[in-house]
Amino acid sequence: MPSVADQLRSERERLTRTIHDVANATNIKTDHIRALEAGDWRTFGALVYIRGFTRTYAKELRMDVPKLMAELEAELGESGEFTEPPSLSGNRKGPLDFITLWLSRMKWQWLLPIVLGVAFLSVVWIGYKTFRSNHAANKISLKASIITNRSSNLPPSIQALPRSTNSNRSNR
């Protein structure tokens, strides 16, 4: 009895169809069609891909799909490669997996505007605080320069007056 792979290849050749023709009709990659015809099941990541691609390929070639699928199950069971289902628990997940899972469960339609609004208000607040601190520092330096300029423009006889007189004069 020929294998499923041999049956697929011989039926395609009997219909004189190319691999590219079948790939275009089924939307299956040519590499996967070649793997199906070679019986190279390791090319596929999981059993569901083998079953799905085989079913689609057999339908396109107008073969007896239930019979072919039963033969495929028997063939895969004999190989022992895909007898056990894949582990759903897998290895322990890391923090990045937890974060991406948490983010994928978010309702972004309402959360994104809130996050953007908070970010915008934070930037405005930081800008305002920076402006106020720079403005206060500029006022102090401006007062100091005014005091320095006034005292340097005074005649030498007044510059020699006691410090308290100059400071009272500059505050006016």
C-alpha positions as CSV (number, residue, x, y, z in Angstrom):
1,M,0.0,0.0,0.0
2,P,1.5,3.4,-1.0
3,S,2.1,6.0,1.7
4,V,0.0,9.2,1.9
5,A,2.9,11.1,0.5
6,D,3.2,8.8,-2.5
7,Q,-0.6,9.0,-3.2
8,L,-0.5,12.8,-3.2
9,R,2.4,13.0,-5.5
10,S,1.1,10.4,-7.9
11,E,-2.4,12.0,-8.1
12,R,-0.8,15.4,-8.8
13,E,1.3,13.9,-11.5
14,R,-1.6,12.0,-13.0
15,L,-3.5,15.3,-13.2
16,T,-0.4,16.9,-14.8
17,R,-0.4,19.7,-12.3
18,T,2.8,21.4,-11.1
19,I,3.7,22.1,-7.5
20,H,3.4,25.8,-8.2
21,D,-0.1,25.4,-9.6
22,V,-1.3,23.5,-6.6
23,A,0.5,26.0,-4.3
24,N,-1.4,28.9,-5.9
25,A,-4.7,27.1,-5.7
26,T,-4.4,26.0,-2.1
27,N,-2.3,28.9,-0.6
28,I,0.1,26.4,0.7
29,K,3.8,27.1,0.4
30,T,5.7,25.1,-2.2
31,D,8.1,23.9,0.4
32,H,5.2,22.5,2.4
33,I,3.8,20.7,-0.6
34,R,7.2,19.2,-1.3
35,A,7.4,18.1,2.3
36,L,4.0,16.5,2.1
37,E,4.9,14.7,-1.1
38,A,8.2,13.5,0.5
39,G,6.5,12.4,3.8
40,D,8.8,14.8,5.7
41,W,6.6,15.4,8.7
42,R,9.3,17.1,10.8
43,T,9.1,20.1,8.5
44,F,5.7,21.0,10.1
45,G,5.7,22.4,13.7
46,A,2.6,20.5,14.8
47,L,0.3,17.7,13.9
48,V,-2.5,20.2,13.1
49,Y,-0.5,21.6,10.2
50,I,0.1,18.1,8.7
51,R,-3.6,17.3,8.9
52,G,-4.8,20.6,7.6
53,F,-2.4,20.8,4.7
54,T,-3.0,17.2,3.7
55,R,-6.8,17.7,3.8
56,T,-6.5,20.9,1.7
57,Y,-4.2,19.3,-0.7
58,A,-6.4,16.2,-1.1
59,K,-9.5,18.3,-1.7
60,E,-7.7,20.2,-4.4
61,L,-6.7,17.0,-6.1
62,R,-10.3,15.7,-5.7
63,M,-9.2,12.6,-3.8
64,D,-11.1,10.6,-1.2
65,V,-10.4,12.8,1.8
66,P,-11.8,10.7,4.7
67,K,-9.9,7.6,3.5
68,L,-6.7,9.5,3.0
69,M,-7.0,11.1,6.4
70,A,-7.5,7.7,8.1
71,E,-4.4,6.5,6.3
72,L,-2.5,9.6,7.4
73,E,-3.5,8.9,11.1
74,A,-2.3,5.3,10.8
75,E,0.9,6.4,9.2
76,L,1.6,9.1,11.8
77,G,0.7,6.6,14.6
78,E,3.3,4.1,13.3
79,S,6.0,6.7,13.1
80,G,5.7,7.5,16.8
81,E,6.9,11.0,16.2
82,F,3.5,12.6,16.7
83,T,1.8,10.1,19.0
84,E,1.9,12.4,22.1
85,P,0.1,15.7,22.1
86,P,2.4,18.7,22.6
87,S,2.8,20.0,26.2
88,L,0.4,22.9,26.8
89,S,2.1,23.9,30.1
90,G,5.6,24.2,28.7
91,N,8.4,25.6,30.6
92,R,8.0,28.2,33.3
93,K,7.4,31.6,31.8
94,G,9.6,34.6,32.4
95,P,8.6,38.1,33.4
96,L,8.5,39.2,29.7
97,D,5.9,36.5,29.0
98,F,3.8,37.7,32.0
99,I,4.0,41.4,30.8
100,T,3.1,40.6,27.2
101,L,0.1,38.4,28.4
102,W,-1.0,41.2,30.7
103,L,-0.7,43.8,27.9
104,S,-2.6,41.5,25.5
105,R,-5.6,41.4,27.9
106,M,-5.9,45.2,28.1
107,K,-8.8,47.1,26.6
108,W,-6.7,49.5,24.6
109,Q,-9.7,51.4,23.2
110,W,-10.1,53.1,26.5
111,L,-6.8,52.6,28.1
112,L,-4.6,54.2,25.4
113,P,-6.3,57.6,25.6
114,I,-6.0,57.6,29.4
115,V,-2.3,56.8,29.2
116,L,-1.7,59.4,26.6
117,G,-3.6,62.0,28.6
118,V,-1.6,61.3,31.7
119,A,1.6,61.4,29.8
120,F,0.6,64.8,28.2
121,L,-0.3,66.3,31.5
122,S,2.9,65.0,33.1
123,V,4.9,66.7,30.3
124,V,3.0,69.9,30.8
125,W,3.5,69.9,34.5
126,I,7.2,69.2,34.2
127,G,7.5,72.0,31.7
128,Y,5.7,74.4,33.9
129,K,7.9,73.5,36.9
130,T,11.0,73.9,34.8
131,F,9.8,77.3,33.5
132,R,9.0,78.5,37.0
133,S,12.4,77.4,38.4
134,N,14.2,79.0,35.5
135,H,12.1,82.1,35.8
136,A,12.9,82.5,39.5
137,A,16.6,81.9,38.8
138,N,16.5,84.5,36.0
139,K,14.8,87.1,38.3
140,I,17.5,86.6,41.0
141,S,20.3,86.9,38.5
142,L,18.6,89.9,36.9
143,K,18.3,91.7,40.3
144,A,22.0,90.9,41.0
145,S,23.1,92.3,37.7
146,I,20.9,95.4,38.2
147,I,22.5,95.9,41.6
148,T,26.0,95.4,40.2
149,N,25.3,97.8,37.3
150,R,23.9,100.5,39.5
151,S,26.8,100.4,41.9
152,S,29.4,100.4,39.1
153,N,27.7,103.4,37.5
154,L,27.9,105.5,40.7
155,P,30.7,108.0,41.1
156,P,33.6,106.8,43.2
157,S,32.7,109.0,46.2
158,I,29.3,107.3,46.6
159,Q,30.6,103.8,45.9
160,A,32.7,104.2,49.1
161,L,29.6,104.7,51.2
162,P,28.7,101.9,53.7
163,R,27.0,98.8,52.3
164,S,23.6,99.4,53.9
165,T,23.1,102.6,52.0
166,N,23.8,101.0,48.7
167,S,21.4,98.1,49.4
168,N,18.6,100.5,50.5
169,R,19.1,102.5,47.3
170,S,19.0,99.4,45.0
171,N,15.7,98.1,46.6
172,R,13.7,101.1,45.4
